[in-house]
Each structure stands twice: as C-alpha cells, then as structure tokens.
Amino acid sequence: MQESGTTAGLRGIDSVDGRVAWASGTGGTVLKTLDGGAHWTQCAIPDGATDGATLDFRGVQAWDAVTAIVMASGPGEKSRLYKTTDGCKTWKLEFKNPDKDGFWDGLMSDMDDMLFVLGDPVRGNFVLFSQVPGGKWLRGWNGHEIVAAPKEAAFAASNSVLIEGGKGSFCFVTGGSKTEIIQEIHGIDDKKGLYSDWSHTTLPLAVGESAGAFSIASVQLSGDSSHDVIVVVGGDYKRPVDSTGTAAFSSDWGSTWIASATPPHGFRSAVQWDEALKAWITVGTNGSDISRDDGKTWQPLDNGNWNALSLPFVVGPDGRIARLNPAALPHSMP
C-alpha cells in the first residue's frame, strides 16, 4: 500500500515506466509520482477556478513526467478532456462533450498517438470521437454508425473498455441489456474495394442493468499474431462477490469466446497482461486474481477494494493506491 495523500475515489491510473505514473479521480483529483509511488503529489485541479472540483476524472493517458491528458466522465458537458504539458501545473481544455445526453466511458491513444474517446449511446448509437493531426476532433470513424441495443451501454469503471487491437484498429466491450465486443473490421471486397465496418460478437459474461463487460486487454504472444490473446472481465458491480460471468478469453482475434473455467472470485473492473510475470492480473471491488494460462483459470491474490490498474499500480476508492509486489505472487496454480 502507498500513501496517496487524498481520499478521492480513484479510477484513472497510467504507469509510464513503473517510476513515473499518473492517477485521477473524483473532486477534480489528479496525482503524479516520479519515484515509483514512494511519493504521490497532488496536481493543480483542471479549471479549478470554476467547476473543476466537481469533475470525476475516470481516465488518464500519460506520455512522460510532464505531458498527460485526463478524461472527466459525466452527463453532457461534464465529460471533458484536459491536457498538461508542464507537469500538471496548468491545464488546457482540449475537448468538451457536445452531446447534452452523452456520457464518456473511455479514452485511448494508439501507436501513432492518435486519440479516441468512446461514449454511451446517443440517439441509439455509441459515440466515438477521434482527434486528427492538427488537434481537430471528429465524430465517427468509418462512416458507419455503431448501433447499440436498447439500454446497452459501456462502463466508465477503469478506462479500459476501449483498446487498440482485435480484428481491426480497435475494439470495445459493453454491458447492460447486451454484453458484447464491438470491433472495427476492414478488408477488401470485390464490389466495395477497401471497406471498414463494425462487428458485434456476444460475450459469455453477465448481463443486466449493472452487469456486463467492464474491461478488455490483449497481448500478442511470442510475436506471432496467431497467438493473439484477448481477455475480458466484468460481472455485476452490485453483486461484488458473485463470480458468475466475470471473465472470458479469445485466441482468434475475438471471433470466438470461452468463459473462464475457474473465474475470478468476484466482479472485476480491470484486467492487464504483465509481460515480466507472463501472467494476467485482474482487479475489482472484492480483490484481485492472477491467471497464468491466458484467462482459462484464475487464482485469488487479495481481498482489497480496487477499481483500476496500470501495472505495477492499482487504485481504488478513498485514495487507495498500491504497487504490485512480484515476490509475493504464487508461482503456479494450485
């Protein structure tokens, strides 16, 4: 456990290199460490002179010790992006949600540092914004709407519902009335030529108003695309100790999914692959678990209360921050 110096609920965490990391949460809170978490310092509140202290920063994307973007999630214009280039002394408003009925769930930067923001459905379609060179934000991606089922949504629990990878450029997971993975796909058609569209695949996870897929992560094992593994976790956040429908995995670019034979021991809101450990770590409000067989089986690690992770860091409510201790992990499944 580490001293965060705050009691804010933390849902955003991004580790740059294990020493430099940024965290974010309720009350306009943004934190930074330069020494692996030995000391966490509180940043200036974005728009602190106006309504910044009312914002809930559920996502953060950092590049180094001075440059980062935080995403506020909230109804309408309470969903915003702020950027700092001076180590969080000052912030600039980058983008404000133009949809009064919208709510942002995820912020992602791809390999080209192009930014994407995913939002809950507006007028029946999921919202996706992309920032093009020059800083302009555009709505949509390939000219096709991302159709949502009635009462289907994404969860802004850990800023990990939207990732680069899958069948196309990126993909995201959903919950509510329908739990699925939605992927951008592209190819060549004799009649269409080059095309891009959206693929919807049902996931074997919990379904319900407070249930679904909350996090997705992927890894390309052995540098071979045929060994691409994608893991999703979730469950029902109102039933934190229920392990039913909390994890699934795919080894064919997300085309087919298999529910974990031994799932995590409760609802899980974030998952990540650790290259050094050759293992997956997942966290939730009743603890964390580890998988060394690509999501097939999971073994409990602790019973803490966690929201999000960016290894080696994990964050949770009431300012909770901890750092993973590899020496304390079990080396094999029982």
N, C-alpha and C positions, 0 to 999 in steps of 0.2 A: 504494500500500500504506500501511496505517496501523499504528500501534503499539497493540496491544490490551492488553498487559501480562499476558497469560495464554497458556498452552499448551493450554488445553482445546479439545476438539473442538466447534466452534460450528455449530449447526443452526437456532437461532432468531434472527430479526432482524426488527425492526419500526421503520421510519422514520416518525416522526410528521410531520415537516415538512422533512426534509433537514438540520436542525441538531440537533434532539432525536431520538435513536434509542436503542433497547434491543436487546441481544443476549443469547443464552443458550446453554448447552451442558453438557458433561459436568462431573462433580465438583461439582454444585450451583452452577455458574457463572452469574452474571447480571452484565452490563455495561451501562453507560449513558454516552452522550455528550450534552453540551449545546452543543457548538460545531462540529457537523458532522464530528466524528471527529478533530479536532486533539488531543483528549484523551479517552481512554476510562477510566472509573473502575470499579472492581470493587465490586459491591453486597454487602451482607450476605447470607450463604447462608441461604435459607429453611430453617427447622428445623435450623440449623447445630449446635445443641447436641445433637442426636440423630443422625438418619441423613441429614440434608440433603446432606452432601458425597458421598453415594452416588447421588444422583439425577441423571438425564440430562434436562435441560430442553431439549426439542426444539421448543418453541413459545413465543412471547411475543406478547402483544397489549398495546399501549400507547396511552394517550389523550393524555398530556402528559408533562411532566418529572417528575411526582410519582406518577402513577397507572398501574399496569400489572399484568397477570396473566401468570404463567409456567406452562407445562404440562410436567410431567415425564412421560416415556414409559417404561414398564417393565412387567414382569409383575405382575398383581394390584395391590396397594396401592402399588406403586412408580409407578403412574400417578396423578398428583395435580395439583391447581391451587392456586397460592398468589397472593395479591393484596397489593400495597402501595399505600398512599395517602400515604406520607410520603417519596417519592423513594427508596425501597428501603433505608431504614434498618431497617425492620422489615417482617415478612411475616405474613399470616394465612392459615392453611389454609382454603381455600374448599370443596374437594370432593376426596374420595378415591375411587378406583375401587372399587365394591362387588363387582366380579366377580373372583374369585381367578384365573380363567383368562383375564381380559381384558388388553388392551394398547391404550393410546390412541395415535391417529395424528394427530389434527388438532384445533385449537382455532380457532373462528371467532366474530367479533362482527358482527352485521348492522347495518343502518342505524338500527335502534332500540336499539342497544347490547345486544340480547339475545344471550346466549352459547350456543354449541353445541359439543359435544365428540363426535368420531367415534372409535369403537374397532373393533378387529378383531372378527371374528365370535365370538360366544359361543352355544353350542348351535345353530349353523347360521345365525345371523342377525347382520348387522352391528349394532353398538351405537351408538345416537345418544342423547345426553343433552342436554336443553335447560334453561336457567335461566329461570324465570318471575319476574315482578315480585315483590319480597319476598325473593329470593335462593334460593328452593327449587329443587332440581334434580329433573327428571322424566325418566324413561326413555321413549324413543319420541317420536313426533311426531304422527302422524295415525291411530294405532290399527292400522296395518298393519306387519307385520314386514318388515325389509329382508333378504330371503333371499339368502344367499351360496352360491355353488357350493362343493363340497368343495375345500379348500386354496386358496380365493380369499381375499385379504386386501387391506388398504390399507398404504401405506408411510409411515412417520413420518420421512421424509428431510429435509423442509424446511418442515413445517407449511403445505403448500399443496395438499393433496389435497381439501380441503373449502372451497367458496366459495359466496357468495351469488350467485344468478343462474341462468341456464339456463331451462328450461321453467317452473319454479315458483319456490319460495322459495330453494332451494339445491340443490347437486349435489356429488357426489364421484366420484373415479376409483379404480380398483382394479387389482390385478395378481395374480401367482401363476398359478393354473390357468386364470384367466379375466381378460382385460383389458377393462374396460368402464367406462362412465359410468352412474351411478345417479342419477336426478333425481326430486325431488319434483314431482309434477304435480297440478294441480287444475282443476276446471271445474264445469259444471252438466249434470246428466243428468236426463232426463225422469222416470226412476224413482227415482234416488238423491237428486236435488236437488244441493246443493253436495257435492262429494266431493274427496278428496285421496288419492293413491296413489303408487306408486313405478314409475318407468320404467327399464328396463335396455337399454342400447344398446352393442353390441360396438365396440371401438375398434381401428383398424388399427395397433396398436403391438405391441411384442414381448410374448411370453407365455412364462412359465416360473417356476420357483421363486424366482429372484432378478430377475424381469423384470416389466414392466407399465407402467402409467401412474403417474408419481410426482408430477405437478404439473398444475394446471389454473388458467387465468386467463381472464377475459372482459373485453370492453370494448364499449360501445355507441357506435359511431362516428357522428359528425355528429348526435348527439342523436336518432337515428332507430332505433327498435327493429328495423326491417327490416335494419339493417346491424350487428346484434349479431354479434360475432365471438368465438368461444371457441377457445382453443389449449390442447392438452395435450402434455406431453413426458414422456419416460421412456426405456425401453430396458432393458438388463440391467446392473445395477451391478457384476456380476462380470466383465463384458466392457466396460470403460470406453471403449475406442477403437472399438467396433463402432457404426456409425451406423445400422444396420438397425432400423427400427421405433422411432425415437426422437422423432418429432413428427407431429402431425396437427392439422387445423383444421376448424371448422364455421362456417357463416354462416347457419344456420337454427335457432338456439336449441338446437343439439346433437342435432338429429334425424338428420342425415347427416354422415359424417366422411370426410375425404380425407387420405391420407398426404402429407406434405410431399414435393414433387418433388426438392428438394435439402435433405436433413435436416441437423440439427446434426452436428458432426463427432465425436460420441460420445454416450455415456449422459448424460442430463440429468435433474436432480432438482428444478429450479425454473424457472419462467417468469413474466414480468410484462410488461405493457404500459407504455410510458413515453409519457405524453401530450405532454410537451415535445418529445421526439425524433420522435414519431409512428412509433414502432417497438417491436418486441418484443425483449426480451433473455432469453436462457436460459443457465443455468449448470449445470456438472456437474464430475465429478472429473478430467476432462482438459481443461477450459477453458470458454469461453463463446462464444455466437453471437448474431447480430442478424438480424432479419427486418423488412423494410420493406414486405412485401406480404402481411401477415396470415397468416404461417406457411407460405406456399407454398414459399418458398425461404429458406435460411439462409446466412449468411456468417460464417466464424470471426472471433473477436475476440482471444482469447488462449488460452494453454495452461495456465492456472493450475488449482489444485485447489480446487473450490468445492462447497458444499452447498446454500446457500440465499441468497435475495436479497430485499431490500425497498429498491428504488431510492431514492437512489443508492448504497446499501450492498450489499456481498456478503460472505458469511462462509464459512469452511471449517475444515478440521482444523488442529490445532496453533495455535489462536488467530488464524488468518488473517482479517483484515478489510481490505477495500479500498473505495474510493469511485470511482464511475464518473466518468471524465473525458470529457465530451461532445465536447470539441475533438479528441480522439484517435480518434473513431469514423469509419469510412468513411461517406461521404455517399450513396453509391449502390452498387448491386450490380455486380460486375464483368461 
